[in-house]
C-alpha cells in the first residue's frame, strides 16, 4: 500500500491530551489499514507554542521520533530536549508530554502507538 504525502490530509486536534494550541496530525495509515496492534502511525506538526499535554499511556505504548525542529519532552517527570533523529519511548503506565521548544519554527515528529496485550 502506498500513500503519497500530498494525499494525506491533516486532522487538526485542539488541545491534544490537554496541551496548548493545536496539533496537525497526518495519519500515515488509517485505522482500517492496520493489521495487528498498531493504533496510531502518524506525522505530527506542532506550531510554536503548541504542546501535547502530559498524560499516561494505558493499554498502549508510544515511540516518538523528531523529524525537524526542537522538542522539549517531559518523561516521567524528567525534562530533556530532543533533536532530529532522537527517539523517546513511553511504555504502558508511564507518563510523557511534548512541546515545541522553538519560538519561531514548527516541530515535526513521527509517532507510533502500539496497543499492549496486558
C-alpha positions, 0 to 999 in steps of 0.5 A: 500500500502506498500513500503519497504525502500530498494525499494525506490530509491533516486532522487538526486536534485542539488541545491534544491530551490537554496541551496548548494550541493545536496539533496537525496530525497526518495519519500515515495509515488509517485505522482500517489499514492496520493489521495487528496492534498498531493504533496510531502511525502518524506525522505530527506538526506542532506550531510554536507554542503548541504542546501535547499535554502530559498524560499516561499511556494505558493499554498502549505504548508510544515511540516518538521520533523528531523529524525537524525542529526542537522538542522539549519532552517531559518523561516521567517527570524528567525534562530533556530536549530532543533533536532530529533523529532522537527517539523517546519511548513511553511504555504502558503506565508511564507518563510523557508530554511534548512541546515545541521548544522553538519560538519561531519554527514548527516541530515535526515528529513521527509517532507510533502507538502500539496497543499492549496485550496486558 
